[in-house]
Amino acid sequence: MPPTAPILPYGRQTIEEDDVAAVASVLRSDYLTTGPATAAFEAALARRLEAPHAVSCANGTAALHLACRALGLGAGHTVIVPTITFAATANAARLVGAEIAFADVDPDSGLMGPEHLAAAIANLAATGRRASAVFPVDLAGQCEDLAAIAELARGNDMAIVEDSCHAIGAAYRRPDGSWQPLGSSHDADMTVFSFHPVKTITAGEGGAVLTRDDALASRVALLRNHGIHRNQAEFVDAAAGFDQTAVNPWYYEMIELGFNYRLSDVNCALGLSQLKKLDRFVAARRTLADRYDSRLAPFSPMIRPIARSPWSKPAWHLYSVLIDFDQAGMTRGQVVRALEERGIRTQVHYIPVHRHPYYRAAGPAPTLPGADAYYRRTLSLPLFVGMTEADVDRVVDALVTILGIENHVAQRQTR
């Protein structure tokens, strides 16, 4: 590798001149927050993802927290969460006082399927407990059989919050064979997204809750803004809210405890500009993923992509692979450091959440062999819109050299 080769992070935003202009326009306007850019972003997001309601918020974690509060989850409730996810998926339920039951995942895709949910439900039942909700996770940009998960959850009187923070722009297959955008929420009470800079589109920071339920949308919007409303038809203290028949324009009511989880117009302007590029960005990521697939094919099974879900048309946020580090005679840490020396940065998605000290202290660790097998082998390689196919070749060539895979392939071909 030439000494001047650029650093390749595992993820990076793509900001173009029209994005800068959109943000600058808001900065020159009268509204930096709770203005027209927020409403425009929410309306465009709802249209694009084919859901009646989109409520923006500060980040993906806030979206999860708002969903928990909107559903009334709290002490005495249990939420099932796949252990291969970012900690926020489980933490949001803990923040409202709910208990977490971790579900296993497929060892080759990292996804929780209906069979894993069924096992988690059965494990709870064996201890006299039941779950109030499940949070499926669309890992890396693809999903499992969401309709089957929803059928199982609803048959057990469970709410469904789909964590789709990785997968904006993806679609999933319903039982009738139709493809629906993730976020359309046909098989979830709410679907949440993140607009962090490493995601497919960014708002700088930001999140959103999508839903088909009018009441849930209203609750999320209320809780996002301190629990305050200005709906004159619902004023509790009408004498204070009205001057005879005219509404007092300054008047508002806080009707429950909420949060300042609003997303600013500055962020929403960037998000709206980026949303217009979603299809292009998804296509670019798919092209890069296809190049990785092609280049890595000769080196299977020592290194191979995570398994593809037949239920999903993915929008790749991550390009994650499974590596047989034992066969290579190297640890994952050695491989990561060797790639870093070559200017290639990687990441691991994710440490199983039940292994974190906080959750280990909460009770006995569950036995989740699929998650253990996935975590032991996974590594996320660079993937972002600004990459070229030559960058993919650079990553694969470096990885193959570090692992010494050429020798293994040559030996296999001469047998």
N, C-alpha and C positions, 0 to 999 in steps of 0.2 A: 504493500500500500504506500503510495507517495506520501511524504511527510506533510504535504499541504492538503490532503484529503479532508473534506469537511466532517465535522462530528455528525453522526446520525443518531438522534435521540429515538426512543421507542415511539414517541408521538410528538406532534407539533401542529399548531394552528396554521391555517393559510389565510392571511389577511390581505385583501386586494384594495385597490384605490377606491372603488365604490363603497367598500366597508368604511374606510376612513372618512369619506365624504358624508356618509350617512350619520356617523357619530358627530362629525363637525357640525352638521346641520342642527342636530339637537342641542349641541353646546351653544349655538347662536340663538336658540329659541327661548321662549318664555318658560318652558317646562323641562326640568332636568329629571323629574320623577313624577309618577302618577299622572302622566299626561297622555297625549294622543299616540305616542310611539308605543306605549305599553298596550293600549287597546288594539292598535294595528297589528302588533306582533301576536297577541293572543288570538285574534280573529284569523290571521293567516295560518297560524299553527293548527288551529282547529280545522280549518278547511283542508290543509295538506294531509293531516292524519285522519280525516274523516270522522271526527268526534264532535258532538254538539258543543262541548265546553272545553276550553283550555285556560287554566289559571296559572299565570307566571309567578315565580317566587325566587328567592335569593340564590338557591342552589339545589342540587339533587337531594341532599340530605334534608333540607327544609321541606322539599316536596314530600318525601317519605314521612316526615314528622307531621306535616299537615294532614296527610292521608290517614295516619293513625288517629289523630285528634278528631277528624271529621267522622270517622267510623265509631268513635266513642270507645276505642280500645283503652285499657288501663289495667289497674290492679285486679287480679282474679282472672285475667285473660291469658291465653297462650297463643303465640304466633309461630307457625312453622316457617323456617327460613333455610334454604340450601346453604350448606356451610362454605361452598366455594362462591364467594362474593366479597365485595368490599364490606368492611365492618359496619358501615352506615346502614345497610339493609336491616341488620339485627338491632343496631343501636337505636334506631328511630322508635322501634316498639318498646325497647327498654326505657327510653326517655319518658314514655307515658305510663310506665309501671308494669307493662306486660312481661310475662316470662317468654323465653325463647326455647323452642324445640328444634334442634338442627336436623335437617334431612340430608341423606346421602345423595350422591350424584353419579352420573355415568362416568366411568374411569377414563373414557377416551374423549368425551366432549365437555365434561365439567357441568353438564346441565342436569337439573332435577326433572325427572320424568314422572308420569303418573304413578309408576310403580314405586318410586322413592317416596312420593307423597303418601301413598297407601301404607307403606311400611312405617312412616313417621306417625300417621294416625293410629295404626295398630299398636305401636310402642306406647303412645300416650294412653290408649284405652287400657292397656295391660296394667297401668298404674292408677287407673280410675280417673284419668283426666281426659279432656278433649280440647281441641284447638278452636279458637274463635276466628282465626284468619290464616291465610297462607300468602307469602310474598314470593312468587316465582321470579327468577332472575334470567334475563336474556343475555347470557354471557358472551362476550367478545363480539356481539352483533348478530347472534342467531338465537332462536328460541326452540323449546321443546313443543310437544303437543298441547298447546294451551287450551284447546277445547276439551280435551280429555281431563286435564287438570281441573278446569272449571267445573265440569260435570261431577267429578269426585268431590271437590270442595263444596259445591252447593248441595250435594246429597248429604253432606255432613254439617250443613248449616254454618259454613265458613265464609267469611268475606275474602275477597281476592284483591290484592294490590300488586300489580305487575311492575317490577323494577326493570324498566327498559332504558336505563341510563346509558347503556352501551349501544343501543340498537335503533336510533332514529333513522328512518329511511328504509327499514327492513319490512318485510311482509310475512304473514303466516297463513297456513292453509287450514281452513275450517272443514268440518265433516262433509259439507256439500261440495267440496272441491274448490270453492272460491278462495281467492287470496285477498286478505285484508291487511291494511297497514297496521303495524304495531303502534298502539296509541288509539286505535279506533275503539278499543275497550268493549268489544262485543263479548269477550270472555274474561272480563275483569270489572270490578267495581270502579277501580281507578288505575291509570297507568302513569308512571312518573318518568321524567326525563332529566338529564343533566346537560348543561351547555358549558362545561369546563373546557379550557383550551385544548386538551388532547382529544376531545370528542369530535365526531364527524363535522358538526357545526358548533360554533362557539358564540356566546354572548359576553365573553370575558370571564364571567361567572354567571350562574343562573340555573334555574330549573323550571319545571312545569308539571302540573297535574292535569291529566286529560280524563274526562268521564262523560258518560251518557246520562248520568243521573242529575237532574236539576237541583235536587236538595243537597247532594254532596258538593256540587259545584258552588252553591251559595255558601255552604259552611266553610269550604276551603278558602273562598274569597274573604269571608268574614274573619276567619282566624288569622289569615295572612296580614290583616290590617288591625291589630290590637283588639279584635272582637268588637270593632266599631261599625255601626251602620248609620245611614242617612235616609233610610226608606220611611217616608212619612206615614205610609199606610200601616207600619208596624211600630210606630212610636209607643213606648210604654207610658210615658208622661206627656200626654197630649197637651195639657195646659202649658207646659214649658216649650213644647215644640211648635205651637201655633199662636199667632196673634189674631184672635178671633178666627177667621177662616183662612188666613194667609200663613204659610209656613215660615218660621223664623229661619232665615238663610244660614245663620251661623250654627244652628242646632244639630247635634248628633248625639247618639247614645252608645255607650259601651255596655253590651249586654252579656258578655262573658270574657274571660281572660284569653287574650290572643297574643300574637307576636308581631314584631316589625319584620316580616319576611318578604316585603315588597321587592320587586326588581325595578331598577331605575329605568327611565327613558333612554339614558345613554346605553345601558346594556341591551335594552329592547331594540334600539335602532340597529345595533350591530347584529343582534339575533335575527331581525327581520331581513337584513341584507344578506346574511349567511343562508337563511332559509331558502332564498331564491336560488341558491347554488347547490341545494341538497342533492338533487339527482346527479349533477356533475361530480360532486365529491364522492358520492356512493359508487358511481361507475369507476372513478379513478382508483378507489381503494379495491374494488373487485378486480380490476386489471392487475394491480400489483399483487394481490393475493393469488391470482391465477399464475402469475410468473413465479412466485414462490413455490406453488404447488408443482409446477413443471420442473423447476430446478431441483427440488428436493426429492422428486419421485425415485430416482435411482438409489437413494440412500435409505429407503425404508427397509426394514422397520427400525433401524437404529435412530433415525430421526424422521418424523412424519407430522403432517398437520393434525390438529385436533379433528375429531370426527365431525362430519357434516350432518346436520339435522335435516331429515326429509320434510319436516314440517315448516321449514323456513326458507325464504329468499333473503339471504343475509345482507346486512349493511355493515361491513367489517370495521369495527372500532379497533380491534386487536388482531394481529397475526400471531397466534399462539401455536407452538409446536410441542410435541412429546419427544423427549430424548431419553434413550437408554444409557444413562450416565454410567451404570455399572459395567455394561458391555464396552463402553468407550474407555473405561479405566480412569475416569475423571469425576470430580465432584461438580455439581452445578456452580458452586462458587468459583472454582478454577476456570470454568468455561466463561462465566460472566466477566471475570477480571481479564481474561485473555482477549475477549472481544472489546472490552473497554480500552485496552492498550492499543487496539487498532482503530479507535475512534467510533466504535459501534456500541451504543448503549441499549441495554435490554431491561426487562422487568419481569416480575413473577406475579401472575394474576390467578389465584390469590393464595395467601396463607389461609388455610381453613379457619373460619372465624372461631370455631369451638376450641381451637388451640391457643387463642390469645389468653394471656394471664387473667384478664377480667372475667372471661367466661369459664375458664378452668376453675376459678375460685367460687363460681356460682353453684357448682355441683359436679358430680362424676362425669368425666368425658364420655360422650357416646362413642360407640364403635361404628365407624363410617368408612369401610374399606374402599369404596369407590372414590371418595374424596381423597383418601390417603394416596391411592395409586395415581390419581390425577396430579396432585400437588407434587409428588415425588419426581415427576417427569416433565412438568410444564415449564416453558420459557416463552416470553413474548418478545418477538423480534421487531425491529423498526417498521412502522407502517404509518404513513401520513401522505396527504395529497401532494405535497411538494417533492416527494421521492420520484426517482426514475427507475426504469427497469434495470439500468446499469447499477443503481444503488442496491437493488435487490440482489443482483449478481455478486456484488461486493460482499454483502452480508453472508450469502450462502457460501461463497468461496472461502471466506474467513472461517466460518463455522466448520466447514468440512475439513479444512486444514487443521484447525485446533483439535477437533475430535479424532483426526487421523482416519476418517471414514474412507478415503480413497483406497487404502490398503484392504479394508474389509470388503469393499465392493469388488476390487480386483481379485481377491481370494475366492469370493463367491462365484464370480464369472468363470474362473478356471476350473471349478469343480465339475 
